[in-house]
Amino acid sequence: MRAWFAGEFDRCLELCDRVRRNDPDTRSQVALLRARAYLRIGRAPEAHRILSDVFVAHGTLDASLTAQMLLGAAEVRIGAVEAGLARLEAAQKSAATAHPTIRSEIALNRALAYYADGDHRAASAALADVDRASDIVHARALEYEGWIATARGRHDEAARHFVAAIERLDTCRQQDRFLEANALQALSYLAAERFDDALWSFIETRAAGVDWTADGLALPRWWITMSSAFVHEAAGRTLQAFAAAREAVYTAPTPAYRVHALLRRSIVARNVGEQFSPLDTLHSARAAFDAIDPRTLTGDERTVPLVLAEAFAQVAREMESAEALDLARRYERLYCELAPMTRVSAMSQDPRTPALEHAVRATIAEAAGDTATAYAAYNEAFRAHKALGFRRRAAACAYRLGELTGFDHFYAYVVESTRDVDRSYWLRRLMRRRECGYRDPIARNLTPSQREVLVAICQGKTNGEIARLRDRSESTIKHIVTELLRAFGVESREQLIVACARRLSVVEVP
């Protein structure tokens, strides 16, 4: 019991296995304690087995209600939501004279069942029955309010609830590092997407005090590390961004999450302007993913093929690669064929998932030259991310919409939403180049391919290097170079570089 109240759930299970007393009361207490511990570390099937397959006589009303409550909670978590909810509702009706904390726990688990059923209003109503004096149960209720607000797309409200849950935990007699870790994980994603430095400072301070060696904390720690890569990148801390992405690769709790970490490392490398490592890392991620049986993907792992599809679609768009486009379509199709996540999973009800689906579909359409579909899908993704307050993703979609349409209001959103991030951030660099090119009459009329080749020339690359980088024939690159010489009225590559340095101050000349 001391291990349970200290939040050492793995140690609690270990000690339960050592109990030798076999009287009915001890069997009851040990069974309930083991079930509680299994539920806290995400092992609902074991909890369900203990409560349903092993006969245990519970000699008091509180113990009997607790057993029914835990069995209902386990049923909800393994996907039998209707059966679990019915059991929890029956337990509530019998709990009028039970201990207030037991009644609060039943209300908490009823809220989870309603959440899994998609009834967020009923879930919040159930949480209103949780007694503020119920110690750790009240802290968990605040966390659940955060997930409900997340599912509703109210991320300001969600952040307040997650912070409140962590701060309430400080006042509790019982500890639960899983609650704190899960809340910090949720907050880390919000901080990264919203460019929220103050929130990230809170996360770093709290995360430093968590014992991450406890069983079951590897996944939230990994997600926080993944988010930190984008936080560091937006702050101009490039080395720290790479270090975080590298750490995420090494500490990924499963092969699928390792693929996701490799993709993040590829994205960071691409965003800071590296030439070859993004594609090399992307192919490493592809090889690692292809070694996984997709049927084994669970929880948030199911989004990995979607992220992989987006990465290859970006390559297809930028390098005009038919092979990359085929791969993007293949991984998007695989994602669509996967069984849906369990409704208990937070991301299964998070509106950011359909927003990401729109963004991936848009990138694939743009790479395929289907600008009408690309515009519609980018616009859906932009509006969804903007409504959620996810400035990072919304700004990226707005930039693509600006490139497709030339409409200034999309570019204006990019400028405004990235105003507080470091000047080196990739979208700010692109906007500086665009603004300069927009003012220059020659640069304004260049095609996207001509612009890309022009930048490569100014970086000192030969025709052969540009051809390999863009996956184009050297004769095609030579033809584009000739067009650029004619457009700028010069006769050599050296004169072209000088002309660009004079006319376009944002072009980096080696």
C-alpha positions in Angstrom: 0.0 0.0 0.0 2.9 2.4 0.7 4.2 1.7 -2.8 0.7 2.4 -4.2 0.3 5.7 -2.4 3.9 6.7 -3.5 2.9 6.2 -7.1 5.4 3.3 -7.5 2.9 1.1 -9.4 5.5 -1.4 -10.8 6.9 -1.8 -7.3 3.4 -2.3 -5.9 2.8 -5.2 -8.3 6.1 -6.8 -7.4 5.2 -6.6 -3.7 1.7 -8.0 -4.3 3.2 -11.1 -5.8 5.1 -11.7 -2.5 2.0 -11.7 -0.3 1.6 -15.1 1.3 -1.5 -14.6 3.5 -4.5 -16.3 1.9 -7.5 -15.3 4.0 -10.6 -13.8 2.1 -9.9 -10.2 3.2 -6.3 -10.3 2.1 -7.2 -11.9 -1.2 -9.7 -9.2 -1.9 -7.4 -6.3 -1.0 -4.5 -7.8 -3.1 -6.7 -8.4 -6.1 -8.1 -4.9 -6.0 -4.7 -3.4 -5.5 -3.2 -5.3 -8.4 -6.1 -4.4 -10.7 -5.6 -0.7 -9.8 -1.9 -0.8 -10.5 -2.3 -2.6 -13.8 -4.9 0.0 -14.9 -2.5 2.9 -14.0 0.3 1.5 -16.1 -1.9 0.9 -19.1 -2.3 -2.9 -18.8 -6.1 -3.2 -18.8 -6.2 -6.8 -20.0 -4.4 -8.0 -16.9 -6.6 -6.0 -14.7 -9.7 -7.4 -16.4 -8.4 -11.0 -16.0 -7.8 -10.5 -12.3 -11.3 -9.1 -11.7 -13.3 -11.4 -13.9 -11.5 -14.8 -14.1 -10.4 -15.1 -10.5 -13.1 -15.6 -7.8 -12.5 -13.2 -4.9 -15.0 -12.6 -2.1 -15.3 -8.9 -1.2 -16.6 -8.6 2.3 -17.6 -5.0 2.4 -19.8 -2.7 0.3 -16.8 -0.5 -0.5 -14.7 -3.4 -1.6 -17.6 -4.9 -3.7 -18.3 -1.5 -5.4 -14.5 -1.0 -6.0 -14.3 -4.4 -7.7 -17.3 -3.5 -10.0 -15.9 -0.1 -10.7 -12.4 -1.4 -11.6 -13.9 -4.2 -13.8 -16.1 -1.6 -15.6 -13.0 0.6 -16.1 -11.0 -2.3 -17.5 -13.9 -3.2 -19.9 -13.9 0.4 -21.2 -10.2 0.3 -21.7 -10.2 -2.9 -23.7 -12.9 -1.6 -26.0 -16.1 -3.1 -24.4 -17.4 0.4 -23.8 -21.1 -0.3 -23.5 -20.6 -3.2 -21.1 -18.2 -1.1 -19.0 -20.5 1.9 -18.9 -23.5 -0.2 -17.9 -21.4 -1.8 -15.0 -20.3 1.7 -13.9 -23.8 3.1 -13.9 -25.0 0.2 -11.9 -22.2 0.7 -9.4 -23.2 4.4 -9.1 -26.8 3.5 -8.2 -25.5 1.2 -5.4 -23.0 3.7 -4.0 -25.3 6.1 -2.0 -23.9 5.0 1.3 -20.3 4.2 0.1 -17.2 6.2 1.0 -17.1 9.6 -0.8 -13.8 8.8 -2.4 -15.3 5.5 -3.9 -18.3 7.6 -5.2 -15.8 10.0 -6.8 -13.8 7.2 -8.4 -16.9 5.7 -9.9 -17.8 9.2 -11.3 -14.3 9.5 -12.7 -14.5 6.2 -14.5 -18.0 6.9 -15.8 -16.5 10.1 -17.3 -13.9 7.9 -19.1 -16.6 5.6 -20.4 -18.7 8.6 -21.7 -15.5 10.0 -23.3 -14.8 6.7 -25.0 -18.4 6.7 -26.2 -17.9 10.2 -27.7 -20.4 11.9 -25.3 -18.2 14.7 -24.0 -21.1 16.6 -22.4 -22.0 13.5 -20.3 -18.3 13.0 -19.5 -18.0 16.5 -18.1 -21.2 16.1 -16.1 -19.9 12.9 -14.5 -16.7 14.8 -13.5 -18.8 17.4 -11.8 -19.7 14.6 -9.3 -16.0 14.2 -8.2 -15.5 15.5 -4.7 -12.7 18.2 -4.6 -11.6 16.6 -1.3 -11.0 13.2 -3.0 -7.2 13.9 -3.2 -5.7 12.1 -6.3 -9.1 11.3 -7.8 -9.8 15.1 -8.1 -6.4 15.6 -9.7 -7.2 12.9 -12.3 -10.6 14.5 -12.9 -8.8 17.8 -13.8 -6.6 15.8 -16.2 -9.7 14.2 -17.8 -11.2 17.7 -18.3 -8.0 18.5 -20.2 -8.6 15.5 -22.6 -12.2 16.4 -23.0 -11.3 20.0 -23.9 -8.7 18.6 -26.3 -11.3 16.5 -28.1 -13.5 19.5 -28.4 -10.7 21.5 -29.9 -10.6 24.0 -27.0 -6.8 23.9 -26.4 -6.5 27.0 -24.3 -9.0 25.4 -21.9 -7.2 22.1 -22.2 -3.8 23.6 -21.2 -5.4 25.2 -18.1 -6.8 21.9 -17.0 -3.6 20.0 -17.5 -1.6 22.6 -15.6 -4.2 22.6 -12.8 -4.0 18.8 -12.6 -0.2 19.0 -12.2 -0.5 21.7 -9.6 -3.3 19.8 -7.8 -1.0 16.8 -7.6 1.4 18.8 -5.5 -1.2 19.0 -2.8 -2.2 15.3 -2.8 -1.3 12.7 -0.2 -1.1 10.1 -2.9 1.3 10.5 -5.8 0.9 9.5 -9.4 3.8 10.3 -11.7 1.7 8.8 -14.6 -0.7 11.6 -14.2 2.0 14.2 -14.3 3.8 12.6 -17.2 0.7 12.3 -19.3 -0.3 15.9 -18.6 3.2 17.1 -19.5 3.1 15.1 -22.7 -0.2 16.8 -23.7 1.2 20.2 -22.8 4.4 19.7 -24.8 2.5 19.2 -28.0 0.5 22.4 -27.4 3.7 24.4 -26.6 5.4 23.2 -29.8 2.4 23.8 -32.1 1.5 27.2 -30.5 5.1 28.6 -30.2 4.3 29.0 -26.5 7.7 29.7 -24.7 6.1 30.3 -21.3 4.3 27.0 -21.4 7.4 25.2 -22.5 9.3 26.7 -19.6 6.7 25.2 -17.2 7.1 21.8 -18.9 10.9 21.8 -18.6 10.8 22.7 -15.0 8.3 20.0 -14.1 9.8 17.4 -16.3 13.1 17.8 -14.6 11.5 16.6 -11.4 9.9 13.4 -12.8 11.5 10.0 -12.2 11.4 8.8 -15.8 12.8 5.4 -15.0 9.5 4.2 -13.7 7.8 1.5 -15.7 5.3 2.8 -18.2 6.8 6.4 -18.6 8.9 5.8 -21.7 6.2 6.9 -24.1 5.2 10.3 -22.5 8.9 11.0 -22.0 9.5 10.2 -25.7 6.7 12.5 -26.9 8.1 15.4 -24.8 11.5 14.8 -26.4 9.9 14.8 -29.8 8.1 18.1 -29.1 11.3 19.7 -27.8 12.9 19.2 -31.2 10.4 21.7 -32.7 10.6 24.0 -29.8 14.4 24.3 -30.1 14.1 24.7 -33.8 11.6 27.6 -33.5 13.9 29.3 -31.0 16.9 29.0 -33.3 18.7 26.4 -31.2 19.6 24.1 -34.1 22.1 21.9 -32.3 19.6 21.3 -29.5 16.9 20.5 -32.1 19.1 17.8 -33.7 20.1 16.5 -30.3 16.4 16.1 -29.2 15.5 14.4 -32.5 18.5 12.1 -32.1 17.5 11.2 -28.5 14.0 10.5 -29.7 15.4 7.9 -32.2 17.5 6.2 -29.5 14.8 6.2 -26.8 11.7 5.3 -28.9 9.7 2.7 -27.0 8.7 0.7 -30.1 10.0 0.3 -33.7 7.1 2.4 -35.0 7.9 5.3 -32.7 11.5 5.0 -33.8 10.3 5.5 -37.4 8.4 8.6 -36.3 11.5 9.9 -34.6 13.6 9.4 -37.7 11.0 11.3 -39.6 11.2 14.2 -37.1 15.0 14.2 -37.5 14.5 14.4 -41.3 12.0 17.3 -41.0 14.4 19.3 -38.7 17.3 18.7 -41.1 15.1 19.8 -44.1 13.8 22.9 -42.2 17.3 24.1 -41.3 18.4 23.8 -45.0 20.5 20.6 -45.1 20.7 19.2 -48.6 21.2 15.5 -48.5 20.7 14.2 -44.9 16.8 14.8 -44.9 16.3 12.4 -47.8 18.8 9.9 -46.5 17.1 9.8 -43.1 13.7 9.6 -44.7 14.8 6.4 -46.6 16.1 5.0 -43.3 12.7 5.6 -41.8 11.1 3.9 -44.8 13.2 0.8 -44.5 12.5 0.6 -40.7 8.8 1.0 -41.2 8.6 -1.6 -44.0 10.1 -4.1 -41.5 7.0 -3.7 -39.3 3.8 -5.6 -39.6 1.2 -2.8 -39.9 -1.3 -5.0 -38.1 0.7 -4.7 -35.0 0.4 -0.9 -34.8 -1.5 0.3 -31.8 -2.6 3.7 -30.4 -0.7 6.7 -31.8 1.5 4.3 -33.8 -1.3 4.2 -36.3 -0.5 7.8 -37.5 3.1 6.9 -38.4 2.3 5.8 -42.0 0.4 9.1 -42.4 3.5 11.1 -41.3 5.6 9.0 -43.7 3.2 9.7 -46.5 3.5 13.5 -45.9 7.3 13.3 -45.9 7.5 11.5 -49.2 4.8 13.9 -50.7 7.0 16.8 -49.8 10.0 15.2 -51.5 7.7 14.5 -54.6 6.6 18.1 -54.6 10.1 19.6 -54.2 12.0 17.2 -56.4 9.3 16.3 -58.9 10.0 12.6 -58.1 7.4 10.1 -59.4 8.9 7.4 -57.1 8.4 9.6 -54.0 4.8 10.4 -55.1 4.1 6.7 -55.5 5.5 6.0 -52.0 3.4 8.9 -50.5 0.2 7.4 -52.0 1.1 3.9 -50.8 1.6 5.0 -47.2 -1.5 7.2 -47.2 -3.5 4.2 -48.5 -2.0 2.0 -45.8 -3.0 4.5 -43.1 -6.6 4.5 -44.4 -6.7 0.7 -44.4 -5.7 0.4 -40.7 -8.3 -0.4 -38.1 -9.3 2.8 -36.2 -7.8 3.6 -32.8 -9.7 2.7 -29.7 -11.9 5.5 -28.6 -10.1 5.6 -25.2 -7.0 6.8 -27.0 -6.7 10.6 -26.7 -5.6 11.1 -30.3 -8.5 9.1 -31.7 -10.8 12.0 -30.7 -8.3 14.8 -31.2 -9.3 17.2 -34.1 -5.7 17.6 -35.0 -5.8 14.1 -36.6 -8.3 15.0 -39.4 -6.4 18.3 -39.8 -3.3 16.3 -40.5 -5.1 14.0 -42.9 -6.2 17.1 -44.9 -2.6 18.4 -45.0 -1.2 15.1 -46.3 -3.9 14.8 -48.9 -3.1 18.4 -50.0 0.6 17.7 -50.3 0.1 14.6 -52.4 -2.3 16.4 -54.7 0.1 19.3 -55.1 2.9 17.0 -55.9 0.7 15.3 -58.5 -0.2 18.6 -60.1 -3.8 18.6 -59.0 -3.9 22.2 -57.8 -7.7 22.3 -57.3 -7.7 19.4 -54.9 -4.5 20.7 -53.3 -6.0 24.1 -52.7 -9.2 22.7 -51.2 -7.4 20.3 -48.9 -4.7 22.8 -47.8 -7.5 25.3 -47.0 -9.3 22.7 -44.8 -6.1 21.9 -43.0 -5.3 25.6 -42.6 -8.7 26.5 -41.2 -8.6 23.5 -38.8 -5.1 24.2 -37.5 -5.8 27.9 -37.2 -9.0 27.2 -35.2 -7.0 25.0 -32.8 -4.4 27.7 -32.3 -1.7 25.5 -33.9 0.3 28.2 -35.5 3.2 26.0 -36.6 1.0 23.8 -38.8 -1.3 26.6 -39.8 1.5 28.7 -41.0 3.0 25.9 -43.1 -0.4 25.4 -44.8 -0.9 29.1 -45.3 2.5 29.3 -47.1 1.5 26.6 -49.5 -1.8 28.3 -50.1 0.1 31.5 -50.9 2.3 29.7 -53.3 -0.7 28.1 -55.1 -2.7 31.3 -55.3 -0.4 34.3 -54.8 -3.0 35.7 -52.4 -1.2 38.1 -50.0 -3.5 37.4 -47.0 -2.0 33.9 -46.7 1.5 35.3 -46.6 0.3 37.9 -44.1 -0.8 35.1 -41.8 2.6 33.4 -42.1 4.4 36.6 -41.1 2.1 37.3 -38.2 2.0 33.8 -36.8 5.8 33.4 -36.9 6.6 36.9 -35.6 7.7 35.6 -32.2 10.0 32.8 -33.4 13.6 33.0 -34.2 14.7 34.8 -37.4 16.3 31.6 -38.7 13.1 29.6 -38.6 12.5 28.1 -42.0 9.2 29.9 -42.8 10.7 33.2 -41.9 13.6 32.5 -44.2 11.2 31.7 -47.0 9.2 34.8 -46.4 12.3 37.0 -46.5 13.3 35.4 -49.9 9.8 35.8 -51.2 9.5 39.4 -50.2 12.7 40.3 -51.9 11.8 38.3 -55.0 8.3 39.9 -55.0 9.9 43.3 -55.2 12.3 42.3 -58.0 10.6 42.2 -61.4 12.8 39.5 -62.7 12.6 37.1 -59.7 8.8 37.7 -59.5 8.4 36.1 -63.0 10.6 33.0 -62.4 9.0 29.5 -62.3 9.4 27.4 -59.1 12.0 25.2 -60.8 13.9 28.3 -62.0 13.9 29.7 -58.5 15.2 26.4 -57.0 18.0 26.1 -59.5 18.9 29.8 -59.0 19.3 29.2 -55.3 21.5 26.2 -55.9 23.7 28.1 -58.3 24.2 30.8 -55.7 25.2 28.1 -53.2 28.0 27.1 -55.5 26.6 23.9 -56.9 27.5 22.6 -60.4 24.9 21.5 -62.9 25.6 17.8 -62.1 25.2 18.4 -58.4 21.9 20.2 -58.9 20.7 17.4 -61.2 21.4 14.8 -58.6 19.8 16.9 -55.9 16.6 17.6 -57.8 16.5 14.1 -59.4 16.5 15.6 -62.9 18.6 15.1 -66.0 21.7 17.3 -66.3 20.5 18.5 -69.7 17.3 19.7 -68.1 19.3 21.7 -65.5 21.5 23.1 -68.2 18.4 24.3 -70.1 17.1 26.0 -66.9 20.5 27.7 -66.3 20.4 29.0 -69.9 16.9 30.5 -69.2 18.2 32.1 -66.0 21.2 33.7 -67.8 18.8 35.1 -70.4 16.4 36.4 -67.8 19.0 38.3 -65.9 20.8 39.5 -69.0 24.2 37.9 -68.1 26.6 35.5 -69.9 28.1 33.3 -67.1 27.2 31.6 -63.9 29.6 34.0 -62.0 27.8 37.0 -63.4 24.5 35.5 -62.4 25.7 35.0 -58.8 26.8 38.7 -58.7 23.5 39.9 -60.2 21.6 37.9 -57.6 23.8 39.2 -54.7 23.1 42.7 -55.8 19.4 42.4 -56.7 18.3 39.7 -54.1 20.0 40.3 -50.8 18.6 37.2 -49.2 20.3 34.8 -51.6 23.3 33.2 -49.8 26.4 33.6 -51.9 29.3 31.2 -50.9 
